[in-house]
């Protein structure tokens, strides 16, 4: 299962609840995927990455999610430098596309 999906999280603070209020990423292994982030394909997700996206000071946070069928593709012991780089590129691209302030 591949592709890009968008979803609206059901409650205010859902990103903080999922990732942590002062954290930028969560990597988990051997999990059951969450429907709030993966929709209908959540049942296939066995490991995941959630990255907080802070596009603009005037917009709500977003989330970049990666999920894998392999329960050991992602885990808390992994390095996140390249994921942070990708998140920053995506934040800057969205900000420029929507003409938002930093």
N, C-alpha and C positions, 0 to 999 in steps of 0.2 A: 504494500500500500504506500503510495507516494503522493505528493502534491502539497499545495498550499491551501490552508483553510483559515477562515476567520470565524471568530466566535465572540459573543458578548458574555462576559462573566456575570453570573447572576446577582452577586452582592458586592457592595462597596467594601474594599479591603480584601478582596479575594486574592489579589496578587501578594499582598503582605502575608496573608494566611498561608499561602502555598510556598512562597520562597523564604519569607522572613522579612520583618519590617526594615532591617538594616542590611539586608543581603542583596547581592546582584544576581546570584545564580544558585540553582539547586541541581545536583546530579544524583540520580538514584539508580540502583540496580535491584533486580529481583522484586519488581513491584507489579501492581495491577494499575494499568493506565487510568487516568482520571478523565471522565467524560467531559468535564468542564473545559479541558484543554485539548482533548483529542476527538471529541464528538463520537460518531458512530464507530470509529476505528479503535477506540480506547481498549477494547477487549484484546487487541493484538499487541498492545504496548507492554513490554516486560522490563524496559529500562528507559529512563528519560532524562532530558535536560530542559530546564526552564531558565530563560535569561530575561531579566527585567530590561525593558526598553524605556528610557527617559528621553523622549523625543524633544520636548520643549517644557520650559517652566510653566507654561500656560495650558498644558494638555495633560490628561491622565496618563499614567504609566501604561505600557503595553507589555506583552510577553512574546518572546520567540521560543517556540517549543520544538524539540526534536524527540522523537520516540523510536524505539527499535524493538523488533521481535526477539532479539537476542538479549537475555536477561543480564548479560555482562558487557554490553556495548558501552554503557555509561555507568559511572560510579563515583562516589564522593572522593576517592583517592586520585582521580584524574586531574591533570592540569587544565586550566581554563583560559590561558592567554589567547589562544586563537579564537575561542568562542567570544571573549570580550572584544577582540578586534572586529569580528563579524558583527556583533551587536552595535558597536560604535559606527561602523560603516552604514548599517541599516538605519540607525537613528539619524545620522547626518543626511542620508538620502531621503528619508521621509520628511525631515525638517525642510529640506530644500524643495522637495516636490510640493509640499503644502504651504511653502513660504511662511514658516513659523519662526518666531524669535528663539534664540537659545534659551 
